[in-house]
């Protein structure tokens, strides 16, 4: 058993002692962190940082649960009745019916058990894919790892949007606010402080601690881990998690409702059929009564697809795994239903519609500009000067130096490649610094002693840098140029600061617009002396005033080539793309035009957050209905855009990466978090995580979601129509058999029953599992992106599908009645009865109907693969379907031709002509559906 994961750090209450002492007792250097070897040893000693799951239900219990179904209870009762009747009649021979039904019940339970296990395994694998990550300091370097790998003594590095991975004592905190509602119920984020407390207090008042399961709402900090796993505050209340039950999805509720309605309907039909048989044939013995009862029970069981929920879960699980293989990780199986119905994709620009290869290319200052060559994070390139040499370079050094100081990214050369850790925009400054000679000399003069982290509302980030040689401190700020310019009173010109006039402000604003129109993302940089500030006295955004404008940079992030094609594909599918970005409106409009987001408009309008704030409710509704490009918007604007679109009956997906995007993602029908740049809080709020942060992956996921939804419709239509065929065969055979003069040669005057109970259950066993599951992984047949998104209130089983289900069921029943008529003496047609051995006419006729129904259902599976496309299109693209067919056919041949199985299922050997009739019956079903599809295609062309 793992040792308590809190004892390793300190025996004392960590809130009451200085942070340095906590780190000392944890045997960790706060500047270096644990070594990899020590972390591995502690992980072995204390175990993974995970909450202990509730006791796993043993396999035998899960197997027994497969029998906890009303339909299974009916079959068990039928077995008991059959055994009682067998015993009452002298217990002669073997109770074949009871044994066969029992074996079928067990086989169904095994199939359900296997399917359920596979679905659970898929869900567990998805949980691993979406596991929370944390940043820790190991061997002096920042390391991103699964939170389960955190150990006592680790140094957590916290920033806005992080999910806190373990309980920890704060070492440093800068404007750090943590959302602790999951533990305390307090809705407001708590401002943290590193000072030791003077006495023990309640959880919500422990300001120098952070806790597992909470989220960083703002700011940055570092903390030493004091508790992991079940030794966290979240671990103490982990038992509550076992009591949480998930709500059923709309699809699950719809299927449950249909199963109930269908079950009641079939019970009525079964009672009518049993009554008709009893009245017409009479009940002369206990055996007759048992046969009638078994037939009615079997009919009811076969008509209701009790395996549908298990198949549905497994198909969804397989579909979600396929999506994960394409970099779209769904956190919930049933979100796939919604994914396929998305009608609006609200997407960020950076990294999603663009490559996220942030490259700083332009530096614009008072005396001119500098252009840098090179692409991506490789720090090589030429510096081309435009302007007055020495003055420009002095200004450029100040711009890049301030941008690097106000920076939390890392640039490393690993495995022959340059890699970044942190924000790509900040990393662009680090790359530029390595290209420009002399900037490093400026950076070496400063020690960073304070930080006002970036905030999406104020759109700025600042640091306080101290120069020990000069004994001076400076504020360095970077952020949105238009916002930052308003806070500046002077401008850097060469080595001096000049007053910033209105004329000069207008010139700078014009330069920003010019660069934005070329597709650059612009970022302003400013500074000021900070004699009024010191690290001990605290440093925050209140210090961002009276700044000196140093200049601004142009960062290029070219559009993804595949995004253009994806947007076009989305438009074809009736899906509208809305771009929402914090960039300058001119940049946003240029990128939107290049990508084709607004079709037929070379100069699309980008609405800004300020413009949105000026709108009334009606203006909001009209803007959201017509505008597809938004710039300089806040998280509150994103949330309101989502809500307004949903009010217009749209199914909305929303992408996001920052903590403030979480409300909009939570509100959207499908929240999509960035897998690379997204924060842990955003990932927790989302239904889907993009592994590559790529817009085209969203569209591909929507396509796959539509395919999965289509496949669900396919196997539901297949199962219900096939089961309807079984009901129609028995019902029409019993009700109309006597009317057209069919009779049992061995029992003159008695009506014929086309199928035995064991035969009905066999059909249900072999055709309701393999083929249905294979259809659940069918490739795309109909062009799913050639149609509009399904309606807000559309049902998976609509009136059109019901008409198809009933139509196919009736065709099966009528064709089988014809086969029965062909195979028995009397009736309207006749012609095959003489081929059966004497005394075997009835057994051969019933076996032919039995076999014909199996082939009809196989051909029905081929029909059900497409709604309008011919069954002969893409006929051999699903190998699993054909493998399942082979298994069904082999099983049917054995049941018909093997003597022992003939006795068990009441069958007789068939000659080639009867086999041909059975296969031909399946072709009739295929032909019927081909005619229906032909009519639908013709109607679609006329429309």
N, C-alpha and C positions, 0 to 999 in steps of 0.2 A: 504493500500500500504506500502511496506517495506521502511523504512527510508534509505536515501543515505548511502551506506556502506563505504564511505570514510570519512564521517564527524566525526565518532566515534574516530578516532585516533588523528588527529591534524588539526587545521585550517591553520597552516603554511605549506609551502612546505617542505616535509620531507627530501628532498635532501639537504636542506640548514642548517639544524640543526643537532647537534650531535645525534648519534643513541640512546644514553642513554635518551635524552630528548624525543625522539619519543616514546620510551617504557614507559617513565613516563607518558606522556600525554595519551597513550593508556591504562594506568592503568593495566600494566602487569609487573611481575617480570621476566626478561629474563632467570633466572636460574630455575624457576618453571613453567612458562607459566600460562595460564588461568586455573581456576578450571573448572571441568565438569559442575557445575551449572551455572557459569558465561558464559561459552561457549554456553550452551543451551539457556540462556536468550538472548545472542547477536544473535544467529541464529534466534530466534523468532522475534527479533527486526529488523534485517537487511535482513532477508531472505536467502535462499540458495545461495551458491557461484556458480551461473550458469548464462550463457548468456541467455537472454530472447529469446525464439524461435519466429520466425515470426508468424503472426496471423494464427491460425489454420483454415483451410478451413472448413466451416460448412458442416454438413452432407448432407443437401439438394443440395449443389453444387456438392459434390462428387457423389451423386446419379444421378444428371443430366449428369455428365461426362460419365456415363455408356451408355448414348444414343449417345455420340459423336463418332460414328463409321460409316464408309461408308455403311456397311452391314445393320446396323440399319436404316440408312437413306432410303435404298431400301425398307425395310419393312414398314417404315412410309409412304413412297410414295405408296406402295401397299395398305395400309389401306385407304389412301385418295382416290385412284382410285376406290377401292371397294365401298366406301361410295357414290362416285359420280355416279357409275353405279347403285347402289341400289336406289338412289334418282331418276335417269333418268328413271328407270323402274317402277316408281310409288310408291317407298318407302313402298312396301307391306311387312308386316311381320317384322322380326328382321334381321339386317345385320350381319348374323352369322359369315361369313368369316372375316369381319372387326373386330368384337369383339374378336374372337378367336385369330387372329394374334396379336391384341393389348395386350391381356392377356399374350400371350407367350413372346412378347417383354418386358413387365413389369416383368414377372417372370425371364427372362434372366438377366435383369438389377439388380434385387434384388439379384440373385445368385452371379453376379459379384461384387456387392457392399459388400456383406458379405465376399466373398473370399478376396477382397482387404483389408477390415478392419482387417481380421484375419492375413493377411500377415504383415500389418503395425504394429499390436500389437506384433507380433513375433519379428519384427525388433526392436521395442522399448524395448522389454524385453532383447534382445541381447545387446543393447546399455547400459542398466543398468549393465549387466554382465561385460562389458568391460570398465566401468567407471574408470577414472583416480583416483589414490590414492596419498596421501601425508603423510609425517611424520611430526607430530607436537608435541610440548611439552605441556602436560596437567598434572597438579598436580605433576609436577616434573618427569614424566615418558614419554618416547617416545610412541606415539600412532600412529598407522597406520589407516587412515580413508579416506573415499571417499572425494575427493577434494571439492565436493559440500558442505561438512560440515565445511569447513574453515570459520572462522569469523574474522572481524577486531580485531586486538590485539593478534591473535594467533602467537606463535613463530614457524616459519617454520624451520625444520631441513633439510638441503640440502646436498646431496652427489651426486657423479658421477652417471649419468643415471636418475636422478629424473626429472620429468616434474614439472616445477614451478607451484604451484596450485593457486597463487594469487599474486597481486602486493604487494611488501614488501620492507621495508628499511633494509639493511644489518646491523647486529649487529657484526658478526664476519665473516671472510673469510680467508681461507687458500688455496692458489693456486687455487682459485675459478675462473673458466672460464665458461661463459654461452653463449650458442648458441641462438642468438636473431634474426635470419634471418626471422622468421615468422612475426616479427614486423618491423624491420628496413631494411631488405633485405641484411644486411651485412653477407657475407658467413663465415667470420672468427669468431671464438668464442671470446667473450669480456672478458678481465681480470678485475675482480671486486675488489673494494677497499671500505673500510668502512668509510673513511674520509668524512666529510661534504664538499659539494661544496661551492664555494664562490659566485656563481651566477647561475641563471637559464640557463640551456643549453638544447639542443635538446635531444630527447629520447635516441638516440644511445650513447650519451656522459654521461648519468647519471650512473656513475660507481658504485654508492652506492645503486642502486636499482636493484631488480629482478622483472620480470613481468610474469603474467599469460600467459601460452601458450608457454613459452620458455623452454629450456632444459639445465640442468647442464652437460657440456661436461667434466668437470674435477674439482677435488678439493671438499672441504666441506665448509659449512658455516651455519650461523643461521640468521634469519631475522624476523622482526616484521611486520605483515600484515597491510598494510595501505589501501587496497582497494579490494573489492570482487565483483563478479558478473558483472553487467553492469557498475560498477564504476572502472573497470580496464581499462588499455590501450587497451586490446583485446576487451573489451566491447564497446569501442568507435568506433571500426571498425567492430562490429558484423554484421552490415547490409550487409557487403560484403558476408557473409556466405550464405545469402538467395539467392544470385545470382549464386551460384555454382551449376552446374548440373553435375551429374555423367555420365560417359560414359557407353554405353551399353556393356554387356559382349558378347564374341564370340557366346555363345549359343543364346542369345536374338537376335543378328544380323542374325544368321542363320535361326532362326524360322521366323523372320520378312520377310526375303528374300523368304523363302519357302511359306509363306502365300500369298505374292504378286504374285509369279509365279502360285501357285495353284488357286488363285482368278482369274487371267487372263484366265487360262485354263478353269476353270469352267464357266466363263462368256461366253466363246466361245461355250462350250457344251450346256449351257442353251439357247443361241441364236439359235443354230442348232436344239435343241429339240423343242423350240417354233415355229420355222419356219416349221419344219416337221409336227407338229400337225396342224398348221394353213393351210398348203397346203393340207394335207390329209383330215382333217375333215371340213375344211372351217370355216369361221367366219360369222355366220348368225345373230349374235346379239351383242349388247354391252356386255352382260353377257358372251358370248363365249370369246370375246377378253380379258375381265378381268380375266376369269379363266385361260386362256393361260398365261397371264402376271404374275398372282399370282404364277402359277406353276413354271415358269422360275425363278422368283425372289426367291422363297422358295428353289428351287434347288441350286441356287448360295449361298444363305445364309447357307444352311445346309452343303454344301460341304466344306466350309472354316471354320475351327475350331477357330472362333473368341474368344472363351473363353480360348484358349490355354495359352496366356501370364499370365492371372490371375491364372490359375491352376498351371502353372510353378512356379510363385512367391510363391504361398502358399505351394506347395510341398517342394520347397527349404527352406522356412521358417520353416516348420515342421521338415525337415531333420536337419537343423542347431540347432533347439532346442533339438533334440535327441542327436546330437553330444555334445551339452553343458551339457546334463545330464550325459555324459561319460567323462567329464573333458576336452573336446576339444571345446573351444569357438571360433567360426568363426566370424570375425568382418564384413564380407561381404557375403551376400547370395550366390553370383555367384562364390565365391572362391571355393565352393564345386565342381564345374565342374573341376577345376584344381587339387583339392585334390585327386580326384579319378584317375588322370592320372600320379601321381608322380612316377618317375622311379628311383630317387636317394634320399635317406634321409641322409643329412649331420647333424650329431648330436654331440653335446658336450658330454663329458663323465660324469662329476660330476653331480649327481642328476638326470640325464636323463637315462643313462645306468647303473648308480650305485644308491645306496639307498639314498645318500646324508645324511647319518648319520655319519658325520665326527667325528672320534674318534682318539685322539692322543694316540698312543700305544707305540712308541719308541722314546727315546731321546738319541742321539749319540753325545758324547763330546770327548775331547782329552784323558780323563782318563778312558773311558769305556762307558757304556750305562745303561739306566734305562728303564724297561718295565712296562707299566701300564695296569692293567686289567680293565674290565668294557666296556660296549657298549653304544653308543648314548650319550645323554646329561645328564644322571643321574650321578652326581658327586660322585660316589662311586666306589671303586676299590682298588686293592693292588698295592704297589710299590715294584718292584723286581729289586735289584741292581746287575749289572754285572760290576765289576771293583774295583778301589781303593776308598773305602767308602767315606771319607770326601771330597776328591778332586772332585770326581764325583758329589756329591750332591751340592757342591758349584757351579760347572759348570752348573748343571741342574737348580739351582735356577736362575742363570743369563739367561739361555735360556728361561725358562718359564716366568720369570719376564719381560724380554724384549718383549716377544711375547704378553703378556697381556697389557703392556703399549702401544705398537704399535698396537692398536686394537680399533675398533669402535662397536663391537658387545655387546649385553646385554644377560645375563643369568638370568632368573627369575623362581621362583617357584610359579606357578599359578594353582589353582584348583587341587592340589595334583600331578601336573606334572611339570617337568622342561621344560621350553620353551625358545627359543632364538629369539632375534631380531637382524637382521643383517646377515653378512656373516657366513655360517656354519664352514668354515675353521678357522676363527678367534674365533668363539665360542668354538672350540675344545681346544684352549689354556685356555679359562676361566674354562672349566670343569677340565682340567689337573691341573690347579692352586689350585683348591679346593681339589684335591686328594693328593697333595704334601705338607707336613707340612713345614712351614717356608717361603714359597714364598710370602705370604701376608705381612710379615715383610719388605721385600725388596720393595714391591709396595708402602707401606705406606710412604716410605721416599721421594717419588717423586711426583711432581706436573707437569702435562702435560701442556706445554706452547706453543707448536708449532707442526705443522704436515705437512708432505709432503705426500699427499694421494697416495694410490696405483694407478699405471698407467700400463695399459696392455702392453705398449711398453717397459718400463724399468723393469717391473715385480717386483717392490719393493714398500715398504711402510716404512716411517720413522716418528718418533716423536722426539720432543725435550723435555726431562724431566729435571726438576730443583729440586735439593735437597737443601731445605732451610737451613737445619742444617749444611751441609758441605759448603754451598754457591757455589755449583758446578752444572753444567749442563752436561747431557749426551745425545748423539744421540742413539736411539734404532731403528734398522732396521730389517725387516724380508722380505723374498721373495724367488724367485727361487734360489736354492742352487748354481747352476753353475754360475748364474749371480752375486749373492752376493759374492761368493768366489773370483771373480776377483777384487772386490773392497776392499778386506781385505789384510792387511800387517802383522797382528799379529794374534795369536791364544790364547784364554783363556785356561790356564792350572792351575787348582786349583784357587788360588787367584791372580795369576800373568798373565801377557801377554808376550808371547814368540814370537820371530820372526817366520813368516810363511814361511818355506822353500819350494822349489819346490818338494822335496820328500814328505813332509807332505801334500802339495796340492794334489799330485797324490794319496796319501793314502785316503784322505778325498773323492776325486772324486770316488775312487773305492768303498768306503763304501756307497756313495750315490747310485751308480749303483746297488750294492748288495741289498740294501733295496728296490730300485725301482723294481728289478726283482721279489721281493716277493709280488708285487702289491701295495706297499705303495706310497702314494703321499708325496713327501719330500718337506720340507720348511726349509730354512736356517735362522739363527738368528745371528746378529752381533751388535756391539756397539762401541762407542768411547767417550772419554772425549771431551767436547765442549766448551773449554775456549774461542774459537773464535766466539761463537754464543750467541745470546740472543734473547728473544722473540720479543723485541721491534725492533731489527734490521732486523727481517724477517727470515724465515726459509723455505728452499725448498730443492729439490733433489740435488742441487749443493753441499750440505753438506754430501752426501753419498760417502765418500772417506776415505782412511786411517783407515779402520775399523778393529775392533778386532773380529775375528771369534769365536763365542761362542759355536756353534754346530748346529746340525740340527735335525729335528723331522720327524718321520714317521707317517703319518695320514692314517688310513685305511678307505676306503669307499667301502664296498663289492659290487660286481655286483648285480643288481636286478635279482632275479630268473626268473621273468616274461619276462625280457628283452631278455634272451637267446631264449625262445620260440617265442617271437615276431620277433627277427631277422631271425629265421628259417622260420617263416611264410612269412616274407617279401621276403626272397630269393625265396621261392616257388612261389611267385607272380611276380617274375622277378624284384624285387626292390632291388637295391644295397644299403648297409649301409656303410657310410663313417664316421669314428670317427675322430673328430677334437678337440684337447685338448691342454691346456697350460702346461700339466704335462710333466715330464721327458719322453723321448722317450721309455725307457725301461719299465716304468710303463704303458705307453699307449699300447705298444706291448703286454704286459702280459694280460692286461684287454681285449684287442681285441681278443687274443687267447682264453681266458676263455669264452668269449661271443659267439665265433664262427662267428665273423665278416668276417674273411678271411677263407673260407672253404678250408679244405685240407692242411692247413699250420699251424703247431704248433708253428712256430717262425716267425710271420709276420713282415714285415719291417715297421718301423715307420719313415716317412720322416719328418725332422725338418725344421723350418723356414729358417735356414741358408742354408740348402741344396737347398731349393726352390729358394732362392735368387741367387744361383749360376747357375741356369738353364737358357737356352735360351728359346725362344718361343716354339720350337719343343719339347724341353725337358719337358716344362710345360705340353704340350698337352699329351705327352706319360705318364708322371707321373700321371696326373689326370685320365687318362684312366685306369691305372693298379693298382694304390696304393689306399688303403682304410683306412690307419691309418696315421694321421698327429699329430705331437707333437711340442710343443714350437713354435706355429705359432702366428702371429700377426693378428689383424683384417683385415689388407690389404691383407694378405695371404688368409684369409677366403673369402673375396670378389673376389679375383682372381680365387680361386678354383671354386666358384659358376659360374663365368662368363665362365671359361674354360669348365665346364660341360655343360652349356647351348649351347656353340658353337658346342658341340658334339650331339646336338638335344636331350638332356636329360631334363626332367621336374624335377626341383630340389626343395626340401624343405630344409630349413636351420634353425637350432635352435640357440638361443642365449639368453643371459641374461644381458650382459653389454652394456653400451652406445656405445662402439666402435663396437659392433656387428650389430648395426642398419643398416649401409650401406649394409652389406651382406644380412641381412634379407629383406631389401627393394629390392635388386636386385634379390633375389631368387623368383621362381614362387610362392612358399608358404613359407613366413617367419613365423617362429614359436617362440613365446616368452615364456619364463618360467613364469608361473603364480605365483609361490612362490618366487623364487629368482630373477626373472627378474625385470629390471628397468622399470620405466614408459616410458622412451624414446624408449626402445626396444618394449614394448607393443604397442606403437603408430605406430611403423614402421612395425609391423607384421600383417599378415592376420589371424593368429590363435594364441590363447593363451592356453597353457597347464595348466589346473587347478592343476595337480599333478606333473608336471615336469617329467613325466615318458615316456620313449621311447615306451613302449608297448601301451600307449595311442595314440601315433602318428600312429602306425601301425593299431590300431583299428579304428582310424579316417579315414585312407586311405581306409580300408575295407568298412566303412560306406559310405565314399564318392563314392566308386564304386557302392555300393548298390543304393544310391540316383541317381547316373547317370544312372544306369540300369533302375530304376523306371521311370525316365524321358523318356528314350527310350521306355519303355513299354507303357506309356499312349499316347505318340506321335504316336507310331505305331498303337495303338488301335484307336485313334481318326481319324487318316488319313485313315486307312483301312476301318473303319466303314463308314466314310463319302464317301469314294470311292464306297462302296457298295450301298449307296443311289443313287449316280450319275449313277452307272452302271444299277441299277434296272430301273430307269426312262428312261435312254437312250436306253437300249436294248428293253424295253417294247414298246417304241414309234417307234423305227427304225425297229425292227424285228417282232413286234406284227402283223402288217399287212401282212408281208412276210409269216408267218406260218399260216395265216388264222384266227387270233383272231379278234373278233369283239364285239362291244358293242351291246347287244341284244336290247337295247332301241333305238339305233341309227345305223341301218345297214349301212355298208360302212365306218363308222368312225373307226379310229384306237383307241386302248385302251391306257389310261394313267394310269399306275399302282398305282400311289400315288397322292393324293390331296395335295395342298399347305399346308393346316393345318396339315395333317398327317406327312409331311416331317418336319415341324417345331416342332411338338410334339416329334418325334424321336430325333431330335437335342437337345431338352430341357432335356429329361429324361435320355438319354444315354451319353451325352457329359459332364455331371457334376459329379453326384455321383460316378459312376464306375470309371471314369478317376481319380478323386481325391483319391478314395480308392486305386487305383493301385499305386498312388504316395507314399503311406506309406506301400507298400508291403514288407514283410520280404525277406531275401535273399533266392532265389530259386536255381539258378545256383551258383556253387562255384566260387565266384568272385575272390578269391585269387589263383585259379588254372590256371589263364591265365596271360599273360604278360600285362604290362601297354599298354593302347591304344597309337597309334602313335601320333607323334607331330602334324600332319595335318589331323588326322582322323576326319570325320564329324559324327555328331550324327545320321544323316539320310544318310547312304551310299547307294551304288548301291544294296547291298544285301537287305537292309530294303525296298528300293523302290520296288524291285521285289516281296517281301512279301506283301507289301501294295497293289500293283496292282493285284497280284494273288488272294488275299482274296476278294478284291473288285469285280473282275470278277466272282469268285465263287458265291458270294452273288447275283450278277445280273443274272447269268445263272440259279441258283436255283430258284430265284423268277420268272423268265420267265417260268420255268417248272411248278411252282405252278399255275401261271396264266393260262397256257395251260391246266392243269388238271381241273381247276375250271370253265372254260368258254366253251361254245359250239364252235365247229369248232376246228381249230388248228391241232396239230399232235397227241396229246395223248388223252385228255378228260378222264372222269370217275367220276368226283365229281360234275359236274354241276347240276345233277338231285337232289342232296341233298339240294340245296338252294331253298327257297320258290319261287314260280312263280313271275317273275319280279324282284327278288332280286339277280339273279345270279351274275350280275356285282358288286353289292355292297359287296356280300359275298366274291367274288374272290379278290377284292381290299382290303377288311379287312384282309383276310388271308395273302396276301402279306405284308400288313402293319404290322401285328402281327409277321409274320415270320422274317421280317427284324429286329424287336426289339429283338427277341430271338437270331438271328444270331449275333447281336452285343454283347449280353450278353455272348454267348459262345466264341465270339472273344476276349472278355476281359480275359476269362480264358486262352485262347491260348496265349495271349500277355504277360502273366506273366513270361514266360521263352523263351529264344531263342532256346535252344536245348533240355531242359529237358521236359519230358512229362507233359501235363496239369494235369494228375492224380497224379503227385508227389506234395506233400505239398498242396493238393487241398483245405483243410479247415483251412489253417494257417492265412488267412486274414479275420477276422470277419467283417471288414468294407465293404469289397467287397460283401460279401453275404448279408449284411444288405441293401446295395445299390441295389442289385439284387431284393430283396424282395420289396423294394419301387417301382422299375420300373415295376415289374410284377403286383403288386396291381393296380398301375396307369393304366396299359394297359388293365387289366380286366375291370376296371371302364369305360374307354373310349370305349371299345367294347360292353359292356353289358348294361350300363345305358342309357335309352332313351334320356335324355337331352343331354348327351355327344355324343350320336350317331348322333344327329342332328348337333352338333357343328363340329364334325370331319368327318362326312360323312361315318360312319361305320355301320355295321349290326351285329347282334348277330351271333356267330359261334357255330356249334354243336361240340361235342367231337372230331369227326374225323378231322374237320378243325383245331381245336386247336392242335391235335396230329401232323398234317401236319406242322403247324407253328413251333412246338417244334422240330420236326424231321429235319426241315430245318437248325435249329441251330446246331444239331448234325452232319449234313453234313459238316458244316464249321469246327467244332471240329475235325472230322475225317480227313478232308483235311490237316489241320495243323499238326496233329499227324503223317501223312505220310511224310510230309516235314521234320519234326524234326527227324523222324526215319532215313531218308536218310542222313541228316546232321550228326547224330551221327555215322552212318556207315562210312561216308567219313572221319570223324575225327579219327576213329579207324584205318582206312587204312593209314592215314597220319602219 
